[in-house]
Amino acid sequence: MAHDMVESPAPTGGAVPGFADRLAGTLEQGHRRAVIVALARLVAVLLPGARVTWLTAGVSVTAMAAWPYLADLALAFMAPGQVFGNARSALYALSTTVVCVAMLGLAWGAWGHAGKLVVPLADLVADSPERDRLDGWLRRRMRLPGQLLSAFAGAAVSAGMLALVAVQRGDVVEPTAALYLHNCWMGFLGGNTLYWLVTVADLPLRLRGHTRLRLAWIDPAGTFAIVRLCHCYALVSAAMALGVVTIEIAAMVLAARNPGPAAGAFLLGFPVAAAAIALYVGVQPYVTLSRIVRRHLDEVIAPLMAPAAGPSDALNRVGRSEDDLQAYAYFGTLRTLPIRTAAILQYVLGIVASVIVYILQQILS
């Protein structure tokens, strides 16, 4: 019968002893080895008490986001002219601190949420010969040199943006030492945040290289690991969309005073680059997960598509042919993601539309 042909063999190995524990241990190390998470927790782990509460977490995140203000106090005595030149500069510094609080808080919360993916991921790759690659890849991503390189690159980009904006005509922020410190700290955290966003987005690409993934054969898109990953990427997509809109609004405000050609090109290209990253982080994972599910469905349907001796022979198998057609119709129409394609399309159109509106606004201004 058809169900004998399409049913995938049951996993033989079961859960690999110790693999889920190793993966959980690697994620636990992330609290110490992921730079932005370690920074977010730095004050909390030094506070008295063995248990981190919402209060201690909030204090820790706020303190690490706002520490440049301590340097401002020192500059106020040592070099008063290098603090804040005007109210606009002080307001800009405050906005960078708010962004830093958001990045630190979200990074810490996201890393804690990642622990919920351990069991589903371990079960997904339990029968895969390449399962150890997943843990090894995550450990390599935790290495300090790569993280620091991205963080300092983000600080350099932030400093360059501030330098270009400062040379524009009109009432603008004054590039004092204090302002550069606030801006570079935001860029440092932003660079490391982007490093881990790209890491999260690359996870489905890594899984696509695994064979013998344990997907639910009756409805692969409903596999617990796939559902969990889609929920995770929904949150990431929302955060990236908010980040793109914020960057575009900030660029509009900074470009409103007739910047020079260099600053104009930078302020035009930066939101476009942010939108491209948002599409990679927010859309590519869904596409890759969908291809993983589609590959599994093709493997399930493959026995039904085996070459036959001829049409007459196939038609002679009356009862079995009907079962085969029903099975093919069922598996051929299964969804490939536990979310609607329209939601992804709306996300793409929203990001692209925001970029088009921003570019048109800059051209017409």
C-alpha positions as CSV (number, residue, x, y, z in Angstrom):
1,M,0.0,0.0,0.0
2,A,1.0,3.6,-0.4
3,H,1.6,4.2,3.2
4,D,4.2,1.5,3.2
5,M,6.0,3.4,0.4
6,V,5.9,6.9,1.8
7,E,6.5,6.4,5.5
8,S,10.0,7.3,6.6
9,P,11.9,4.8,8.6
10,A,11.8,5.5,12.3
11,P,15.0,7.0,13.8
12,T,17.3,4.2,14.9
13,G,19.8,6.1,17.1
14,G,17.4,8.1,19.3
15,A,18.8,11.0,21.1
16,V,22.6,11.0,21.1
17,P,23.8,10.6,24.7
18,G,25.4,13.8,25.9
19,F,24.9,15.8,22.7
20,A,22.1,18.0,24.1
21,D,24.2,18.5,27.3
22,R,27.2,19.6,25.2
23,L,25.0,22.0,23.2
24,A,23.5,23.4,26.4
25,G,26.9,23.8,27.9
26,T,28.1,25.7,24.8
27,L,25.2,28.1,25.1
28,E,25.8,28.5,28.8
29,Q,29.4,29.5,28.0
30,G,27.9,32.2,25.8
31,H,27.0,34.2,28.9
32,R,30.8,34.6,29.4
33,R,32.2,34.4,25.9
34,A,29.6,36.5,23.9
35,V,31.0,40.0,24.4
36,I,27.7,41.9,24.4
37,V,26.0,39.4,26.8
38,A,29.0,39.4,29.1
39,L,28.9,43.2,29.2
40,A,25.2,43.2,29.9
41,R,25.7,40.9,32.9
42,L,28.9,42.5,34.2
43,V,27.4,44.6,36.9
44,A,24.7,42.0,37.8
45,V,27.2,39.2,38.6
46,L,29.1,41.6,40.9
47,L,26.0,42.6,42.9
48,P,25.3,40.8,46.1
49,G,23.0,37.8,45.9
50,A,23.2,34.5,44.1
51,R,20.2,35.1,41.9
52,V,19.8,37.7,39.1
53,T,16.4,39.5,39.3
54,W,14.7,41.9,36.9
55,L,15.9,44.7,39.1
56,T,19.6,43.7,39.1
57,A,19.4,43.0,35.4
58,G,18.0,46.4,34.7
59,V,20.6,48.0,36.9
60,S,23.4,46.1,35.1
61,V,22.2,46.9,31.6
62,T,21.6,50.6,32.4
63,A,25.0,51.0,34.1
64,M,26.9,49.4,31.2
65,A,24.9,51.5,28.6
66,A,25.5,54.8,30.5
67,W,29.1,54.4,31.7
68,P,30.4,57.0,29.2
69,Y,28.6,59.6,31.4
70,L,31.3,58.9,34.1
71,A,33.9,59.9,31.6
72,D,31.9,63.0,30.9
73,L,32.2,64.0,34.6
74,A,36.0,63.6,34.4
75,L,36.1,65.7,31.2
76,A,34.0,68.4,32.9
77,F,36.9,69.0,35.2
78,M,39.8,68.2,33.0
79,A,38.6,69.6,29.6
80,P,35.3,71.4,30.0
81,G,35.2,72.3,26.3
82,Q,35.1,68.6,25.3
83,V,31.9,67.7,27.0
84,F,28.7,68.8,25.2
85,G,28.8,71.9,23.0
86,N,25.0,72.5,22.9
87,A,21.6,70.9,23.8
88,R,21.5,69.1,20.5
89,S,24.7,67.2,21.3
90,A,23.4,66.3,24.8
91,L,20.2,65.0,23.3
92,Y,22.1,63.0,20.7
93,A,24.3,61.5,23.5
94,L,21.1,60.5,25.4
95,S,19.7,58.8,22.3
96,T,22.8,56.7,21.9
97,T,22.5,55.6,25.6
98,V,18.9,54.6,24.9
99,V,20.0,52.5,21.9
100,C,22.7,50.9,24.0
101,V,20.2,49.9,26.7
102,A,18.1,48.3,24.0
103,M,20.9,46.4,22.5
104,L,22.3,45.1,25.8
105,G,18.9,44.2,27.1
106,L,17.7,42.4,24.0
107,A,21.1,40.5,23.6
108,W,20.9,39.2,27.2
109,G,17.2,38.3,26.9
110,A,17.8,36.6,23.5
111,W,20.7,34.5,24.8
112,G,18.5,33.3,27.6
113,H,15.7,32.5,25.2
114,A,18.2,30.5,23.1
115,G,18.3,27.9,25.8
116,K,14.8,26.8,24.7
117,L,16.2,25.8,21.4
118,V,18.6,23.2,22.8
119,V,16.3,20.3,23.1
120,P,14.5,20.8,19.7
121,L,17.8,21.3,17.9
122,A,19.4,18.3,19.6
123,D,16.5,16.1,18.6
124,L,16.5,17.5,15.0
125,V,20.1,16.6,14.4
126,A,20.2,13.5,16.6
127,D,20.5,11.1,13.6
128,S,22.7,13.3,11.5
129,P,26.3,12.2,11.0
130,E,27.2,16.0,10.9
131,R,25.7,16.8,14.3
132,D,29.0,17.7,16.0
133,R,29.5,20.4,13.4
134,L,26.7,22.4,14.9
135,D,28.4,22.6,18.3
136,G,31.8,23.2,16.8
137,W,30.5,26.0,14.6
138,L,28.9,27.8,17.6
139,R,32.1,27.5,19.6
140,R,34.1,29.0,16.8
141,R,31.7,31.9,16.6
142,M,32.3,32.6,20.3
143,R,36.0,33.2,19.8
144,L,37.0,36.6,20.9
145,P,39.0,37.9,17.9
146,G,36.1,37.7,15.5
147,Q,33.8,39.4,18.0
148,L,36.2,42.2,18.8
149,L,36.9,42.8,15.1
150,S,33.2,43.4,14.4
151,A,32.8,45.5,17.5
152,F,35.7,47.8,16.7
153,A,34.6,48.0,13.1
154,G,31.2,49.2,14.4
155,A,33.0,51.8,16.5
156,A,35.0,53.0,13.5
157,V,31.9,53.3,11.4
158,S,30.1,55.3,14.1
159,A,33.1,57.6,14.5
160,G,33.2,58.2,10.7
161,M,29.5,58.9,10.6
162,L,29.8,61.5,13.4
163,A,32.8,63.1,11.7
164,L,31.0,63.4,8.4
165,V,27.8,64.8,10.0
166,A,29.8,67.3,12.0
167,V,31.2,69.0,8.9
168,Q,27.8,69.8,7.4
169,R,26.5,73.3,7.5
170,G,23.9,74.6,9.9
171,D,23.1,73.9,13.6
172,V,24.5,70.4,14.1
173,V,26.1,68.4,16.9
174,E,29.6,69.4,17.8
175,P,32.2,66.6,17.6
176,T,33.5,66.8,21.2
177,A,35.5,64.0,22.9
178,A,32.4,63.1,25.0
179,L,30.2,62.8,22.0
180,Y,32.7,60.6,20.2
181,L,32.9,58.4,23.2
182,H,29.1,57.9,23.4
183,N,28.9,57.4,19.7
184,C,31.8,54.9,19.5
185,W,30.4,52.9,22.5
186,M,27.1,52.6,20.6
187,G,29.0,51.5,17.5
188,F,31.0,49.0,19.5
189,L,27.9,47.3,20.9
190,G,26.2,47.6,17.5
191,G,29.1,45.8,15.8
192,N,28.9,42.9,18.2
193,T,25.1,42.8,18.0
194,L,25.3,42.6,14.2
195,Y,27.9,39.8,14.6
196,W,25.5,37.7,16.6
197,L,22.5,38.6,14.4
198,V,24.4,37.2,11.4
199,T,25.3,34.1,13.4
200,V,21.6,33.5,14.2
201,A,20.7,34.0,10.6
202,D,23.4,31.5,9.5
203,L,22.1,28.7,11.7
204,P,19.6,27.4,9.0
205,L,22.3,27.5,6.4
206,R,24.4,25.2,8.7
207,L,21.4,22.9,9.3
208,R,20.8,22.7,5.5
209,G,24.2,20.9,5.3
210,H,23.1,18.2,7.7
211,T,21.7,14.9,6.4
212,R,19.1,12.7,8.0
213,L,17.4,15.4,9.9
214,R,14.6,14.2,12.2
215,L,11.6,15.9,10.7
216,A,8.0,14.8,11.3
217,W,7.3,12.9,8.2
218,I,3.5,13.5,8.3
219,D,4.0,17.3,8.4
220,P,7.7,18.4,8.4
221,A,6.8,22.1,8.8
222,G,5.2,21.2,12.1
223,T,8.4,19.7,13.6
224,F,9.0,21.3,17.0
225,A,12.5,22.6,16.0
226,I,11.2,24.3,12.9
227,V,8.3,25.9,14.8
228,R,10.7,27.1,17.5
229,L,13.2,28.5,15.0
230,C,10.4,30.4,13.1
231,H,9.2,32.0,16.3
232,C,12.8,33.0,17.0
233,Y,13.2,34.6,13.6
234,A,9.9,36.4,13.9
235,L,11.3,38.2,16.9
236,V,14.6,38.9,15.1
237,S,12.8,40.2,12.0
238,A,10.7,42.6,14.1
239,A,13.7,43.9,15.9
240,M,15.6,44.4,12.6
241,A,12.6,46.2,11.0
242,L,12.5,48.5,14.0
243,G,16.2,49.1,13.7
244,V,15.9,50.0,10.0
245,V,13.2,52.5,10.6
246,T,15.1,54.0,13.5
247,I,18.2,54.4,11.3
248,E,16.3,56.0,8.5
249,I,14.6,58.5,10.8
250,A,18.0,59.4,12.4
251,A,19.5,59.8,8.9
252,M,16.7,62.1,7.8
253,V,17.2,64.3,10.8
254,L,21.0,64.4,10.4
255,A,20.7,65.1,6.6
256,A,18.2,67.8,7.0
257,R,20.8,70.6,7.2
258,N,22.3,70.2,3.7
259,P,25.3,68.0,4.3
260,G,28.3,67.9,2.0
261,P,28.7,65.3,-0.7
262,A,30.6,62.8,1.5
263,A,28.2,63.0,4.4
264,G,25.2,62.8,2.0
265,A,26.6,59.7,0.3
266,F,27.2,58.1,3.7
267,L,23.8,59.0,5.1
268,L,22.2,57.7,2.0
269,G,24.1,54.4,1.8
270,F,23.9,53.5,5.5
271,P,20.1,53.0,5.7
272,V,20.3,51.0,2.4
273,A,23.0,48.7,3.9
274,A,20.9,48.3,7.1
275,A,17.9,47.3,5.0
276,A,20.0,44.7,3.1
277,I,21.1,43.3,6.4
278,A,17.5,43.2,7.6
279,L,16.5,41.2,4.6
280,Y,19.3,38.7,5.1
281,V,18.7,38.3,8.8
282,G,14.9,38.4,8.6
283,V,14.1,36.6,5.3
284,Q,17.0,34.3,4.4
285,P,16.4,32.0,7.5
286,Y,12.7,31.4,6.4
287,V,13.7,30.7,2.9
288,T,16.4,28.2,4.0
289,L,14.1,26.5,6.5
290,S,11.5,26.2,3.8
291,R,14.0,24.5,1.5
292,I,15.0,22.1,4.2
293,V,11.3,21.1,4.6
294,R,10.8,20.9,0.9
295,R,13.9,18.6,0.6
296,H,12.4,16.3,3.2
297,L,9.0,16.3,1.4
298,D,10.8,15.4,-1.9
299,E,12.5,12.5,-0.2
300,V,9.2,11.2,1.2
301,I,7.5,11.5,-2.2
302,A,10.5,10.0,-4.1
303,P,9.3,6.4,-3.9
304,L,6.0,7.4,-5.6
305,M,8.0,9.0,-8.5
306,A,10.0,5.8,-9.3
307,P,10.0,5.1,-13.1
308,A,7.3,2.6,-14.1
309,A,7.5,0.1,-16.9
310,G,4.8,1.9,-18.8
311,P,1.5,3.7,-18.5
312,S,-0.5,0.5,-19.1
313,D,1.3,-1.3,-16.2
314,A,0.7,1.7,-13.9
315,L,-2.9,1.8,-14.8
316,N,-3.3,-1.9,-14.2
317,R,-2.5,-1.3,-10.6
318,V,-5.9,0.1,-10.0
319,G,-6.2,0.1,-6.2
320,R,-2.6,0.9,-5.5
321,S,-2.6,3.7,-8.1
322,E,-5.4,5.5,-6.3
323,D,-3.6,5.3,-3.0
324,D,-0.4,6.6,-4.6
325,L,-2.3,9.5,-6.1
326,Q,-3.9,10.4,-2.8
327,A,-0.6,10.2,-1.0
328,Y,1.1,12.4,-3.7
329,A,-1.7,14.9,-3.5
330,Y,-1.4,15.1,0.3
331,F,2.4,15.5,0.5
332,G,2.5,17.7,-2.6
333,T,0.3,20.3,-1.0
334,L,1.8,20.4,2.5
335,R,3.1,23.7,3.7
336,T,6.8,24.2,3.9
337,L,6.8,26.7,6.9
338,P,4.6,27.0,10.0
339,I,3.9,30.6,9.0
340,R,2.2,32.2,6.0
341,T,4.2,33.2,3.0
342,A,2.2,36.4,3.0
343,A,3.8,37.5,6.3
344,I,7.3,37.2,4.8
345,L,6.2,39.1,1.7
346,Q,4.7,41.9,3.8
347,Y,8.0,42.1,5.7
348,V,10.0,42.3,2.5
349,L,7.7,44.9,1.0
350,G,7.7,46.9,4.2
351,I,11.6,47.1,4.3
352,V,11.8,47.9,0.6
353,A,9.1,50.5,0.8
354,S,10.7,52.3,3.7
355,V,14.0,52.4,1.8
356,I,12.3,53.8,-1.3
357,V,10.5,56.4,0.7
358,Y,13.8,57.5,2.3
359,I,15.6,57.7,-1.0
360,L,12.8,59.7,-2.6
361,Q,12.8,62.0,0.4
362,Q,16.5,62.7,0.1
363,I,16.2,63.3,-3.7
364,L,13.3,65.7,-3.4
365,S,14.8,67.6,-0.4
